[in-house]
Amino acid sequence: MTRALIVHRAGPGVSVQDKGRPGYLAFGLSRGGAADRLALAEGAALLGQSDTLAALELPGMGGEFEATEDMRIALTGAPMRASIEGERVVWNASHMLPRGARLSIGAVEAGAYGYLHLGGGIATPERLGARSAHLAAGLGGVVSDGDRLAVGPDQKSETNLKLSPDNRFSGGAVRIVPSLQTEFFAPDERARFEATRFRRDTRGNRMGVRILPEGDGFHSEAGLSVLSEVIVPGDIQITGDGTPFVLLSESQTTGGYPRIGSVLPADLPRVAQAAAGAELRFAFVTLEEAVEIERRAATARQGLRKSLVPLIRDPASIRDLLSYQLIGGVTAGNDLDSGEI
């Protein structure tokens, strides 16, 4: 029987996401993929597998799931209350989901997007080289109650590892680089943009989020007479009323609103994960600085595996405790490498 994850209940907007589909801008399709790509890297590190594998993206609410066989899972992104058969499990960690057991994931406790990763990855059919649902383009769709999601083969058994996630779930400082249209904004407007505190609006989705400034909006010397040009995730468009929108993974591919700057890819998860009301501040960096920031971020993602630590569990909560051989305080059971004691 094909390995599968049974969806008994799915929250609104739950979808299969991977790193998206680069290379289709000329055809009117933005990259798409996970709103928080760092969460994909964290899940891959916890399970010791590629970050190109697809996971479930949980916007604001999770659901209830069951595995058709014993299956490794990892939970990353915005922390949510999660339990297996009623027993609370740690977020930002890997676990074993036994066959037939129910995994319940509730609402976010901070941030916006949680992620459920599976050993072997979700193996739904590829479309244009990816498994991501691009909801704005109608490519694929949301996960529904009763779905059975195919899961790829998993050659590993390591679980019960955790990591300390990057603190990106409550807003904060965001670095930006000038865009092709930054010069359309007067120097004092650009300086005011950097000095302004913004609040994440309730309006937002995978296409982009609206951010509300303290005080007046922002206006370009070119007004709204800007030619429609290619845009990418991270671009900050200023709409007709002066309100900024930060574009995310499912942004449109062209647009005519002037752009005051573009968020660095390394900082875009902070914007995507900002909950309604979270404060954001923006600061320009040079292109040279941006390249170095991105280099360091890539190195950090590659080194996530080295930062994992064993997840220490209460022996009273280990159902198969008698299968462990405890001699002289050393665990010699099947999960020795995972650090479960």
C-alpha angles and dihedrals in degrees: 000000000000115000107251145168112227114215109213093169131005128193120231114291098008107158144166110259138178132159092303136229115305118188102045101095091107088059094051096258120122121213096261116177129125117352087221108039092177088065089060090055091048092052091047091052093050092052098035095238141112120295088222091076117105124251136180115269112211112197107201097323135046124198141208122296140178131197122223089217137008104301135182115233137182129198120210142152122045107015115250132178106262135177140175112218089342095309113121114241128199121257119229089036142097124247142172114252105202121220111276095010118129119238111201121193120186135189126318116272092198134358127016115264127051124184134214113201126191130205103257092019129250107301104198115147118290121241117195090347099310141075096218119122108232098202097183091054095042091242105145120334147235123300114260136203109276096027119140110210116202114234124206125238116282119208096182134076105190116128141147096069126132139190137201105245126223106265099244103130103091105049121252137148118355124190120219138183127215116269130212088272103041090105089061086074117075116245092250090053091051091048091049090050090057092046095048126098113221132199123212107245124223087244111091146101140166089303095059148307130248116229121200119215127216102246129356127000125248129262135195125221087231091057111200095323093103117132115245108260139173113286131190138196110289096037113133110219121195110214127212094273091052096255118138123230120194109212119225137193098303096045120145114264098235134027143170102212112106116255119219094193146322129254116238113251089238090060099038093090088061090058094043092049096046108116121221108289095021115139120241130187125192130210130181119235128185122257090250091053091047092054091052092046091052091047091054091046091052090050090050092051091050090050097050092101090061092055096059119115131190117272105234111213134194106255089223089065096052105098095194096045092134090063090066121090108219113192123165091342093304121121113223100172130119092279098054092121092050093057095234107159 
